[in-house]
Amino acid sequence: MSPHSRDHRLKVSRRSLLRGSATLGAAASIAGRFSSSTPAVAAANGAETTEIAPGIFVHRGQHALIDAENLGDIANTSFVIGKDAVAVIDTGGSARVGQVLRRAIQAITDRPIRYVINTHMHPDHVLGNAAFEADKAEFIAHHKMARGLSARAERFLSRTQEQIGDDAFEGTKIILPTRVVDTSLTIDLGGRALNLVARSTAHTDNDLTIFDTQTETLFLGDLLFSEHVPTLDGSIVGWLKLIPILRSEAAQRVVPGHGPVAMAWPDALAPLEFYWSLIARDVRTAIQDGMTLSEATATVGQSERSKWQVFDEHHVRNVTAAFAELEWE
């Protein structure tokens, strides 16, 4: 049994988040009651951080658009503790979310946060990076992420500020990678190796996966969605080609970018693969039948509505992106 086997919860309200550093200090004091041998829970907006395998903790983000209530806490964030150091995997959608995640880590271990790994460039995964700047951590990402994130930085920041409000936005900024992964990279946390792999274009053109060799835990970022409808910002063809490659990789469990803190592997891929296969098939048929884009978005994939959360917020955009890609095949 893991030394972190007991479960605890720490609730942090939105009001507490908005109070800034003083409240965060109080949250740390509360969290400090948990020793490094317990699965201390301290995460944004009252959600818990769960130890899914020895030394691996995951905070589950909400299924929602970013707003003033969740402050950008809509994606799964994780951290892995080695004998010498900690690696954070994605940091949430604002500096405030990142700060509370950092307090959670400090409540569990005094080992230094040496690495911050981003699975891709989307704001709900990277805008918490600023909270870890003082740790002088290496910020690691796919070699294409800096280009994509730089190009969208102004829009990501302005939109997030509008969504969560000026006070909550304070301290949020873009932190670009200080180390990149061209094909693969292994980092050592002290008796614990993490294997990082730069993937071909799928969810985005800068998707990175992380594999913890000690527990055979695979972090897929947004290459895997569960419950929350998938979103497309790369290539539907590329994603469908990548799925069998991912399925062939051995793992005991997988952490999705959105969904449960851990899932069985490779069964977790089935709903995602079905969704994208259906969209690709129906979009190709719509194009062959001479349908307009507006006609396609009104009909393609509508049978999936009941199977996914935030479907109406993202599905039409998925069909639009797939249509734009597939009409030039």
N, C-alpha and C positions, 0 to 999 in steps of 0.2 A: 504493500500500500504506500502511496506517495506520502511524504511528510506534510504535504499540503492538503490532505484528504478532507478535512472539515470544511464546511461551507458557511460563509458569513455574508452579510450585506451591509452596505453603507449607502444611505440615501443622500443625494445632493440635489437640492431644489434649484429651479431656474433662478429664483431670487438670490440664492447663495452664489451661483455662477456669476451673476451680474454685479455682485459686490466687489469683485476683483481680488486683489492680492490678500487683503485682510481675511476675507472669507476663505480663500484657498488655504491660508495658513491654519485656520480653524479646522478645515476639512482634514488637513494633514495631521493635526493633533488627534482628531477622532480616529483617523486611520492608523495612527501610531500604536493604538491598542492591540493591533494585530501584529504578531511577530512574523519574522521571515519564514516560519514553518507553517503558516496558515494561508489559505487561499483568500487573502484579503480582497475585499470588494470595494472599489472606489472608482467610480466612473461618472461621466457626465449625465446630468438630468435624471438621476435616480436609478439608472440601469446598473446591473452588476457585472463584475469581471469574474469569469469562471476559469478555473484551472482545468483544462481539457486533457492534459497529459502532464507528467512531472515537469515542472518548471515552465510550462506554457500556459499563458493566461490570455483570454479573449474577451473583449467587451463587445456586446451585440448592439449595433446601431438600430435606430428606428426605421421602419418602412414609411418614409414620408419625404416630401420635398423639404429643403432647408427653409427654416422660418425662425421667428423670434422665440418660439417655445423650445425648439430642439437645438438651436444655436449651431447647427451643422453636424449634430451627432446622429448621422444617418448611415454610416458605414461601419463595418466591423473593424476594430483596431486590436492589435495583439502585441505581446512582448514575450521574449524568450530569455530565460535566465541561465547563464553558464556559470562556471566556477569563478571566472574572472570578470565577466562583463555581461551587459544586457543589450539585446537588440530589440528595437521597437519596429513593428511592421504596420505601417500606416498610422496616421496621427489624428484623424478627424477633420472636420470642416471649418474650424476656427481655432485661434490661439487659445481661447477659453477652454474648449474641449480638450485640446492638447495639454493644457496646464493641469487639468484635473486628472487626465490619464497619467501624467508625470507624477502627480501626488500618489496615485495608486501604486505605481512602481516603487516609489520611495517608501511606501508603507510596508512593502513586502521584502525588499532587499536594499542593502546599502552598496551593492556592487554598482560600478559606474555604468551609465548609459553611453555606450561607446559607438553604437550604430543606430541610425534611423533609416529604415528601408521603405521606399515607396513602391507599391505594386504597379502604379501608373499615375498619370498626371491629373486626374480629376480632383476638383477642389475638396470634395468630401473625404478624400484620402490624404491630401497634402497640406491643407491650410493650417493644420495643427503643428506643423514642423517648427514654427517659430518658438514654441514652448520649450524646445530642446536645444536651442541655439547656445544657451549658456553652458550646456554640458560639453561643448566642443566635440560633439559627436561627428562621425563621418556620415554624410547624407548620401545614400546609395540608391541608384535607380538605373533603369534601362538607358542605354546610350542615346536613345532618341528622345528621352523625356524632357531634357533641358530645352531643346528646340521647341517642342510642342507647348510646354508650359510657359516659356517666355513669350511665345506668340499670343497666348491667351491670357496672360497675367493680368492685364488691365481689366479685361472683361470679367474674369473670375473674381477679382477683388471688389470691383464696383458692384457687381451683382450680389455678392455675399454680404457686403455692407448694407445694401438695400434690404436684403432678406432678413438679416438678424438685428439690424439697428446699430447706430453709431457706438453706443456704450459697449455692447457685446463684441463689436468688431475690433475694439482697441487691441493693438499688439499683433493683429493678424497681418501677415505679409508673405510674399513668395520666398521660399528658400530653395535655391537650385541645388542639384546634386554636386557633391564635392568628389564623388567617385562614381564611375559608370561601369556598367556590365555590357561588354560587347557581345559575348556569347555566353560565358558562364564564369562564376566566381565563387570561391569557398572562403567563408570567414570563420574564424575560431573564437568562440566565446569562453574558452577554457574548458577543455574536455568535452566540447560540444561544437560540432561543425554544422553550419548552415550552407547549403548549396543553392546558389542563386542562378537562375537561367533566364536569359533574355529570349522572349518568344516572338514568333513572327506575327504580323499584323492580324488582329482579331477584334477584341473589344476596343482597343486603340492600337496605335502603331508602336506603343512603348510599354507593353505588358511584361511584367517580371514575376516569376514564381519563386518561392522559397521552400526548401525541403530541410526539415530538421532530421538529421540522420539518427539521432539518439532515440527518438520516439516514432520515427517514420511518419511525421506529420507534414502534410503538404498545404502550403498557403497559396491559394490561387488568385487572390484579389478578385477583380470583377470578371475574370475568365469563368467564374462560377457565381451565378445568382440562384437563390432558392427563395421561394415565396414572393419576393420582389421581382417584378417583371425585368428581364434582361434589357440592357440598353446598348445601342450600337453606335460607336464612334470610330470604327475602323473598317473592317471588311466582313460581311456575312459569309462570303466564300472562304475567306481565311479562317474564320472562327470554326466553320464546319469541318475544314481540313485539319485544324488543330485538335479538335475534340478527340479523335481516335488516338492521336499521339499522347495526349494527356491520359487517356484511359489506360494506355499500356504501361504507365508508370506505377510501380508498386508503392502503396502507402497504406498505413493503418487507419488514417482518418484525414479529412480535408477540411480546411477553413475557407468558407466562401467570403466574397467581398460584401455580400448582403445576404442575410439569412441566419440560420442557427449557428451557434458558436463552433460546432463541429458536426461533420456528417460522415456517413459510411461511404467508402470509396470502392469501386467507381460508380455505385448506384446513384450517387448524387447528381451525376451528369445527365441522367435520362430525361427529366423534364426540360432542361435547357436545350438539349439536342433536338427534342421533339419540336419545341417552339421554333427554333431557327430553321429546321428542316421544313416545317409547315410554311413559314413566311417565305423562304426561298422558292419553294414549289409554287405557292399561290401567286407570288409576284411574277414569276416567270410566265405562268399561265395568263395573268392579267396583261402582261406586255404582248404576248402572242395574240391575245384576243383584241388588241388595240384599245384597251382601256386607258383612260387618262389617269394621272396621278391621283386626283381627287376621288375618282371612282374606286381606285385600288385601296386607298386609305380607308374608305368607308366599308369595305368588305373583307379585305385580306386579314386572316387570323382572328376574326371576331369570336370564333368558337373558343378561343383561349381566355376570354375575359374573366370567367369565373375562377380560373386556376391561378391567377397572379394578382398580387396587391399592386397598387399605384399603376394599374394597367392603362387607365385613361390618360394619365399624365405623360406616358412614355411611348405607348404602342404606335400611335400615328407617326411619330418621329422615326421609329424603327422601320416602318413600312416605307416611309419616304426615303430613308437612307438606302434601304435595300433596292428600291426601285431605281434610284439614281445609279447605283452600282451595276445592277443586273441588266438594265436596258442597253448597256454597251458591251455585253458579252459577245 
